[in-house]
Amino acid sequence: MVVVVYFREGCPYCGKVAKKIKEKKAEKDVEVYYCDKDFTKEEFQKKYGNDATFPRGYKKEGDQVMLIGDSESIVKYLDKNY
């Protein structure tokens, strides 16, 4: 299982999730992608919708990709699974 998280620089909610990833020592299981570095905001909105916010987390198991959700949901997921 891999967790994928989309961040935006300067976002306090993204910082909260990044802190939790380090706290749980989950860096090897979490792929982090940054807006304006790894993708554009337009690409993000086209893929996830205009109302999608940062951070946005997913878990991938094989071919299945499931939404974890926003920062609060990602933190809860990390607390439960790491």
N, C-alpha and C positions, 0 to 999 in steps of 0.2 A: 504494500500500500504506500502511496505517495500523496503528500498534501501539496497542493499548488496554491500560492497566494499571490495576488496582484496588489502591489503597493504604489503609492504616489509619494514622492519626496515631500517632506514637510508636513505630512498628514499625522496629527497626533494619535489617531486611532490605529494607523499603520505602525507607529512607534510602539504602541501598547502591545500589538501582536508580535512585533520583532523582539521585544523584551521577553515575552513569554516563550518564544521559540528558543531563545538563548537559555532562559531559566530551565527549560525542560530538556536542554541539550538535544534538540530535535533537528538540528541543522541538516543532518545527513538524509532525513526523510522529508524535508520541506524544500520545494522548489519555489524561489521567490523571483518575481518579475516586476520591473519598475516601469511605470508610465514615463514616456519620453526618453527612455533608454532602451527598453526591450520591445516596446510597442507604443503607438500613438494613442492619444485619448479618443480620436475618431475610430481607430481600429477596435478599441475596447468597447465603445458605445455601439458600434455596428454588431459586434459579437454578443454583447450582453444587454443591450438596450440603453436608451438615453437616461434612464433613471438609475442605472447601476452606479454604486458608490464604491469607494476604496476604504479599507481593503476588501477584497472579495476572495473567499477561500473555497476550494474544491478538494475532494479526495478522489483519487484514482485507484481503482482496483481492477487490474486487467484492462478490459475494454470499457468498463463502466466508469463514468464520471458523475459524481454526485455533489451538489451544492452543499457546502457547510454553512456559508452565509457571511454575515458582517463581522466586525471585530469581536463583539461579545460572543457570538457563536463560535468563532475560531478559537478564542481563548478557552471557552468551555470544552471544546473538542480536544484541544491540546492537554488541558488538565485531566480529562477523562482517559485519554489514550496514551499519554507519555509519562 
